[in-house]
Amino acid sequence: MKKYIFNNSIIKSFLALSVFFLLNGCKREISGLSPVTYSTNPDVFIDGFSAGLNYGAYGGSVPSAFHVDSSITYNGSATSMRFEVPDQNDPKGAYAGGAYFTSVGRDLSGYDALTFWAKASQPATLGVVGFGNDFGASKYQVALNNLAVNFNWKKIIIPIPDPSKLNGERGMFYYSAGPENGKGYTFWIDEVKFEKLGTISNATAAILNGVDKVQSSFIGINTTIDGITTSFNLPAGVDESLSISPYYFNFTSSNPAAATVNETGIVSIVGTGSSKITAKLGNTDAKGSLTINSSGSFTAAPTPTKDAANVISLFSDAYSNAPVDYYNGYWAPYQTTLSADFEVNGDHVLNYTNFNFVGIQVSSPTIDASSMSNLHLDIYLPAALNTGATFKVQIVDFGANGAPGGSDDVSGDITFAAPVLVANNWARLDIPFSSLPTLLTRRHLGQIILVGTNISGFYADNIYFWKNPTIPETPVSAAPAPTIAAANVLSIFSDAYTNVPGTDFSPYWGQGTVSSQVPVAGNNTLKYEGLDFQGTQLASNQNVSAYGFLHVDYYTANSNSLNVFLISPGPVQTSYTLSVPTSGASSSGWSSVDIPLSAFAPVDLTNLNQMMFTGNGNIFLDNIYFHK
Amino acid sequence: MNLLFIKLSRKIFTAGSVFLLIIIFLSGCKKEAVQTLPERNWQLTWSDEFDGAAGTSPDAANWAFDIGTGQGGWGNQELEYYTNRSQNVSLDGNGNLLITARSEPYAGSSFTSGRIKTQGLFSQAYGRFEARIKTPYGPGIWPAFWMLGSNIETTPWPQCGEIDIMELRGQEPNIINGTIHGPGYSGGSSITKRYGFTDKRFDQDYHIFAVEWTSDKIDFFVDDYLYQRLTASDVPGQWVYDHPFHIILNVAVGGNYLGFPTSQTPFPQSMSIDYVRVYKAAN
């Protein structure tokens, strides 16, 4: 059997150890080799203010709440601190609160806790006590919230989260306490000092509430690490939670080329790639982390061009937004959707993650969109499009009661799928109210509910209701002047070019349309009044196969259907639909279109003999030409 | 560190160490008192180093489990249900045994934990019994490294004798007790002594808890510091420490000894045991 020889005498090495202690362990205190920059005075208030201590009351508090008391003191000492919490509605102030601070910092790095004794005239809960509030930056503030006190003296211990940070601390102690059930009371605090206890243990720390979070992101986005929690096991074996400044943490980025993090926990995405942000509190690893997956530069949603006068915006940097209750209602119990909204170079973007559905609410007040024609929203799916992915937009009107519920709510919805939905790009969803027949009124719109299938998350921007501006039935200004060189143009109808000769713009094919040519701001313009259809007969067949596009300028305040046809003998004809009315197209109301000639297949482009417009309303046309 | 309680039947300081202690005291550094004890050679007779894969049970050749709630919470109104599950008793893979108290409903109890013993597998009279332990903490948490007379089946407690090498009340994680229970001096009237630190705790690092037991005395040690010597003249009843005892390791939750856990007691709580070693005096 292996023999263990045990020797329980430990004296032999003691002499050597002691000498070591003398020369090293005590070096600083004996020789004074380390220059003392700041006082290490641990006392805050023992029997009066310690050296250099000042007091200031917080704004809105009773300025005279604090007194030095010589009658009720801890352990019969000379004086204590007395605090008089006011009744509710006390004209002098709403609460008792203030901070004790020094003008010159103290080195508290050799201590591990602020301790004091407290009692009160009745059982009460002090809102907050702590240290690190210096009426300035208060960089290293620590708060013990909701401290229960009673008529017995009780020792309170507030651990210093990381003493090594407190090399020049000015905030010695602070407090804030309000009435209990509307009534004031008195509490006392005594023997306030920093101590080295050694019996505070098992610190825990967390960022992001201890969750390991993964976030897609882009260059230019800043994200703040929040959800900071800490606890310390006190000498009595119980855990005490503290609210502490992020400055106590040391944050680290695993890949500073992708993301950096500053001392307050603000993460800046600076490049492409992945970076994990972690934190330590002293030697304790904080639970929780933030993994940033940066895909580089962000593609902003297209900037809206509609005139603000014709828009009611809920979320856009291009407009003033109406008051919105929330962009994510966190509707329990079934909603899973979380929000991680971000800002890139001043552009705010809604970011919904873990998406199943989410509600945006506007109830104070609801929105009267009765004069609006459409809801617009831009959405960006930052992942590959899953099979069966759909995105439903539901618009809810709260009815006359202006609140959800009751029997007066109505809603309408529309569902989008590929190819409208696209991966890694913005999809611009424009929903005409005319496509939502069950939305019987839109005078009290209260909610937009977004519901996804097989979509894990999306960004959203530019959510607004809009209408086209009102334009006169007859244009005030001329169509935009063409800019294409005449050498590249075969013109049918334009003042800017030499037109092919002999074209008949009003052949009678049995139409009801009244065709005429009218001057608009001195510019000859083709007018079709009461359009059903209207043909154009070319004097000779034209070969346009060398050209790429058909250009048309058109204007209509009242049409909701307009198509243009090219025709070759046979007849072989193909139509192209133009967007009408043109009220929103430009400030002048003129709309310009360049239609690729391939859109007219199978028309024989070498042998055009006619054109035709069909639709309704009153139409003005100009600058009809083929160009390269 | 400072000692809370120093009672030594024999304190021997060398002149040199006294001088140095004064210097150190004046300069503000603190060094624990130093004792010189006669050298003694011990020969290992039994040990468990708790080497093994993480999650596995301690060696069944060395340890048996106590299961359940015993009689009246193991005689102390304890709240835990002892199991042999790895959640409560298992090796950590780094050479330690973890006995873990958990707050979880189990078989009618609100807490689970573990209690293992060498009863029927190993017992010894006299020698040095030591374990290197990092304790759990928190109100109502009661870790212990202790021994019972192995004749307990025929000679009921307290006549069989009990030697508590280390017990800790989790609300005082800086203090342990060393105790003996015998006929006429058991339970609340047992012979006990506290040993502790003012500036650190037993849950922060491992410490070595030991007794050195001969026919006429039991010496109690923490980190080889003798803080209590008990002899027949110290007990008001019979000195019953003359037969083999077996070893018990457990973490109780609540009970008469220390009160009950509070909502602020952190769970789970583990006692981590690096080793248990037993020696006899070498010739």
Interface residues (C-beta under 8 A of the other chain):
Chain A: M1 K2 K3 Y4 I5 F6 N7 N8 S9 I10 I11 F14 L15 S18 V19 F21 L22 G25 C26 E29 I30 K196 L197 G198 T199 S201 N202 N233 P235 A236 G237 V238 D239
Chain B: T14 G16 S17 L20 L21 I23 I24 S27 G28 C29 K31 V34 Q35 T36 L37 P38 E39 R40 N41 W42 Q43 L44 R128 Y137 G138 P139 I141 G170 Q171 E172 P173 N174 F197 T198 D199 K200 R201 D203 Q204 E212 F221 D224 T262 Q264 T265 P266 R277 Y279 A282
